[in-house]
Amino acid sequence: MGLEKLIPLINKLMTVFHTVDGAPPIELPQIVVVGSQSSGKSSVIENIVGRDFLPRGAGIVTRRPLILQLIHRTSDSSSESEWGEFDHVPDKKFFDFQEIKSEIERETDRVTGRTKAVAATPILLKIFSPNVLNLTLVDLPGITKVPLADQPADIERQIREMIEIYIKSPKALILAITPGNIDLANSDAIKLARKWDPEGDRTLGVITKLDLLDRGTDATDVLLNRVIPLKLGYVGVINRSQDDINTGKTIRDALEAEQRFFQTHPAYRSFADRCGTPFLAGTLNT
């Protein structure tokens, strides 16, 4: 049985074994998204889903694990062909993705308060859409080093320990998000992944912000797996900038711009078919 057929069964088991401390009594295959603050982690997830639905802002925005189950459904002519469902709000379908964003914020604040503290209690969200592949992603707080005024002094330790709960399982695929404009050797995501996956057997690197590199530089060696080799390699993506988001650039337009970037860039066009969000989503689904 292929992974695509196994994912719906895994999703059902994950819902059954969903526990308050984020550690299920049995280990289930899942894709764990890891990255530092401002690495583009949320944008990567939104691009895969094709919708804006994650909270944004300064500091730590993701403050509880979000277990995101993407469920492909057959397209129809209904205007309500996409929706979300939360485990903590039974029998309600959220057709407005801005309402999904607000519900994530409300449920986060319910457990953590309005501070920037983090909590290990996960939020379970299912998204049904004809535009997604069957995937289960776990979005975790971004790694930070300097606590804000209303955060505990050991916030970095708390976040790292929370991440390790998920990535230490040999059944977890680690999606390590790293901005292209930093040295890969300094990547917090790669460092943490190598602690629990030293051979790089179950880590897939995602390189963001390639459009922000200094003129005359590129990340070809990283993307071709020549710097810190991983069995699953690296995928380059281009996310929307904050200005793109503020001016209303849609994810569809952003994905088209991403495709043009790789197809026309002199350093990347020879392997453009192995870059971009669609290739990333397809890789995760196989």
Phi, psi and omega in degrees: 000127180287164182300322183300323179282334180283331187303314178302321178293318178299319179300318180296317179295321180296322178294318180296319185264014180295117185239164189289337184262004176081358180249102181292153182292341172235152181274127181242146176297133177201159180260118185255121184266120186233136177187164176281168173303141177065023177277349183095015183301311181296321180295322177300314181295316180297322178296322178296319180283327182085014180219151171278120179206357181261140177300147178228161179157187180276154177073206181280112180266315174279110185242357172223150175301135175247111176271110188251112179258114178265125186235114180286133175232155181294136180292144173220181184276358182292143176286349180250055183270350179232137176201167176239154176224133178257142178296329183273357176234075186295149174066023176232131175258131179258105180272339178267115185287340172289329176290326175299315178301315180295323181291323175299316179295316180297315183290326175296312181296330181299325182266320186262349189077187182268015175277183176261024178289162179245159178217145184278348181294119185279158169253132180253120181233130174251135175240124179256126184197146173285353186256008179240157169266157179291111181215153169236118181244145173244113178266129185239160178305143177290142181292130180231157181244334184244117180290144173282175187302322184258022178250150176295153183297336182259031184300323179298316179297317180301315183292316180298318179295323178297315179299318184294333175305321184271320188274347181287340178294131178294350179266359180271133170266125184266119176262099187267109184269126181223129175295140181290345183265017170237158178294128183303329180294341179261006182291121177298321182294315179294318179300314182290322179297318183292336177297320184254349178224065189298334180271356179069029183283332186230030177243130174246121180276138175238123183253118182255174172059032179292339179281355182255005180291151177301145179304135179090356178245158177206173183247031183303314182298323178294310184294332178269013169068034183259349187264294173238092187298138174234143180302323182269353176076201184228149176233129176271139178224160175238121179263164172291141174281169177298325177294321176301317180294316182296327182267006173083022177294125184283160177295324177301314178297322180294321179293324176293320178294323178299315179299316179297320181302310184288325182289336184251349182286128184300331182275334188249345190295336180289340176230032181299333180290349178249021177234162173099162184298316179301320178294320178300311181298318179296322178296319181291335185273353184253000000 
